[in-house]
Amino acid sequence: MSESARPKRRYDVGKRRAQAALTRTRIVEAAQRVFLERGYVGATIPLIAAEAGVAVETVYRSASGKSGLLAAAVQAALAGGVDRAAVPVEQRVGIRRVTDAPDAAEAIRAYAATQPGIWSRVGPLLRVLESAADGDESLVELREQLAAQRLTGMRRFAQHLADRGALTGSIDRAADVLWTICAQANYDALVGTRGWSTSDYQQWLAKTLIDAILR
């Protein structure tokens, strides 16, 4: 059989994509651990590569620099995992429970149920961001992007409640209340400093929001 007659190996695009996704997951999860252990300055790309078991060049190809890795780590923490971060927010299980709730009060209770897990996962990474943000323009931009993302989420939730005819005031006012009451500072103060259980915090959050913004 001539060289030209030999069957060519098929290029398995699906397999390559799956391998690339697995590698990225390892890198982002490794970055999360190294950021939490070493802080932003101490979390070098070679350390992250070693933790992930990949080449340094592979880490550089996976994100736009170290700030890009921190951004990916934060998004993964918000979603509850690297794979879940690829799922649109409105399709995630916790948010589906909110949108599928039978009434506005149950929607708020479902939303409140998401908050302890989110802050316990993402809070430590946000503290890493805050500790280094003032000295790095890319981190300042990341902090602003995350704040804008959070406010957008609050406004969408307020709109959802307004569509049910449940708000006592405007959508903007409800979004501002959601933004303030659901802030990381309140979780840190009540759970982290005052020792509340996550269940107590969740119940307080739901009742406070229901009393503040619903008819």
C-alpha positions in Angstrom: 0.0 0.0 0.0 1.4 3.4 -1.0 1.8 6.2 1.5 -1.0 8.2 -0.1 -3.4 5.2 0.1 -3.1 4.7 3.8 -6.2 5.8 5.7 -5.7 9.1 7.5 -6.3 9.3 11.3 -9.5 11.1 12.0 -9.1 14.3 14.0 -11.3 13.9 17.1 -12.5 17.4 17.8 -14.7 16.4 20.6 -12.0 14.5 22.4 -9.6 17.4 22.1 -12.2 19.9 23.4 -12.9 17.6 26.4 -9.2 17.3 27.1 -8.8 21.1 26.9 -11.8 21.7 29.2 -10.3 19.2 31.7 -7.0 20.9 31.6 -8.6 24.3 32.2 -10.6 23.0 35.1 -7.3 21.7 36.7 -5.7 25.1 36.1 -8.5 27.1 37.6 -8.9 24.9 40.6 -5.2 25.0 41.2 -5.2 28.8 40.9 -8.0 28.9 43.5 -5.9 26.9 46.0 -2.7 28.8 45.3 -4.4 32.2 45.6 -5.9 31.3 48.9 -2.6 29.8 50.2 -0.2 32.5 48.9 -2.2 35.6 48.2 -2.2 37.4 44.9 1.4 38.4 44.9 2.7 35.1 46.1 0.6 33.1 43.6 3.1 33.0 40.7 2.3 31.3 37.4 5.0 28.7 37.9 3.4 27.7 41.2 0.0 27.5 39.7 1.4 25.4 36.8 3.1 23.0 39.3 -0.1 22.7 41.3 -2.1 21.9 38.2 0.5 19.5 36.8 0.9 21.4 33.5 3.5 23.4 31.7 3.8 27.1 32.4 3.0 27.9 28.8 -0.3 26.0 29.2 -1.3 28.2 32.1 -0.5 31.4 30.1 -2.7 30.1 27.2 -5.6 29.3 29.5 -6.2 32.9 30.7 -5.2 36.5 30.2 -2.5 36.7 32.8 -2.7 36.2 36.5 -5.7 38.6 36.9 -7.5 36.6 34.3 -6.9 33.4 36.4 -8.2 35.2 39.5 -11.3 36.3 37.5 -11.9 32.7 36.4 -11.4 31.4 40.0 -14.0 33.9 41.3 -16.5 33.0 38.6 -16.0 29.3 39.3 -16.6 30.0 43.0 -19.7 32.0 42.3 -21.1 29.1 40.2 -20.0 26.3 42.5 -17.4 24.8 40.2 -15.5 25.4 37.0 -17.9 23.3 34.9 -20.9 25.1 36.3 -19.4 28.5 35.5 -20.0 27.7 31.8 -23.7 27.3 32.4 -25.8 30.5 31.9 -26.8 32.0 35.2 -30.5 31.7 34.5 -30.1 27.9 33.9 -28.2 27.1 37.1 -30.1 25.0 39.7 -30.2 27.6 42.5 -31.5 30.3 40.2 -34.1 28.0 38.6 -35.4 27.4 42.1 -35.8 31.2 42.4 -37.6 31.7 39.1 -39.8 28.6 39.5 -40.9 29.5 43.0 -44.7 29.7 43.4 -44.8 33.2 44.8 -42.5 36.2 45.5 -41.9 35.3 49.2 -40.8 31.8 48.2 -38.6 33.3 45.5 -36.8 35.4 48.1 -36.4 32.4 50.4 -34.9 30.4 47.5 -32.6 33.3 46.8 -31.5 33.6 50.4 -30.7 29.9 50.4 -28.0 30.5 47.7 -26.2 33.2 49.7 -24.3 31.3 52.4 -22.7 28.9 49.9 -21.8 31.8 47.5 -20.1 33.9 50.2 -18.3 30.9 51.8 -16.8 30.0 48.4 -16.1 33.4 46.9 -15.5 35.5 50.0 -11.9 34.3 50.6 -11.0 35.0 46.9 -12.6 38.5 47.0 -10.4 39.2 50.1 -7.4 38.2 48.0 -8.6 40.6 45.3 -9.1 43.4 47.8 -5.7 43.0 49.3 -3.9 43.6 46.0 -6.4 45.6 43.9 -5.1 49.1 44.7 -1.7 48.3 43.3 -2.8 46.7 40.1 -4.9 48.4 37.4 -6.1 45.1 36.0 -7.4 44.1 39.5 -9.1 47.4 39.9 -10.9 46.7 36.7 -11.8 43.2 37.8 -13.2 44.6 41.1 -15.4 47.0 39.1 -16.6 44.3 36.8 -17.6 42.1 39.6 -19.4 44.9 41.3 -21.3 45.7 38.1 -22.1 42.0 37.6 -23.5 41.8 41.1 -25.7 44.9 40.7 -27.0 43.6 37.4 -28.0 40.4 39.1 -29.8 42.3 41.8 -31.7 44.3 39.2 -32.7 41.2 37.4 -34.1 39.7 40.6 -35.9 42.9 41.4 -37.4 42.9 37.9 -38.5 39.3 38.5 -40.3 40.3 41.7 -41.8 43.4 40.0 -43.2 41.2 37.2 -45.1 39.3 39.9 -46.5 42.6 41.1 -44.9 42.0 44.5 -42.7 45.1 45.2 -43.7 47.9 47.5 -41.4 50.4 45.7 -39.5 50.8 42.5 -37.2 48.2 40.9 -34.2 50.4 41.5 -35.1 50.8 45.2 -35.6 47.0 45.5 -32.2 46.4 43.8 -30.5 48.8 46.2 -32.0 47.0 49.2 -31.0 43.6 47.8 -27.5 44.9 47.1 -27.1 46.2 50.6 -28.7 43.4 52.7 -27.1 40.6 50.7 -23.6 42.1 50.9 -20.6 40.1 51.8 -20.0 42.4 54.8 -23.3 41.2 56.4 -22.4 37.5 55.9 -18.9 38.1 57.3 -20.2 40.0 60.3 -23.0 37.7 61.3 -21.5 34.3 60.4 -17.8 35.0 60.5 -17.6 37.4 63.5 -20.8 36.8 65.5 -20.9 33.1 65.0 -24.4 32.8 63.5 -25.1 29.4 61.8 -25.7 29.6 58.1 -29.3 28.5 58.7 -29.9 31.5 61.1 -28.2 33.8 58.6 -30.4 32.5 55.7 -33.6 32.9 57.7 -32.7 36.4 58.8 -31.8 37.3 55.2 -35.1 36.0 53.8 -37.3 37.7 56.5 -35.4 41.0 56.2 -35.8 41.1 52.4 -39.5 40.1 52.5 -40.3 42.8 55.1 -38.3 45.4 53.2 -39.4 45.1 49.6 -42.5 43.0 49.3 -46.1 44.1 49.6 
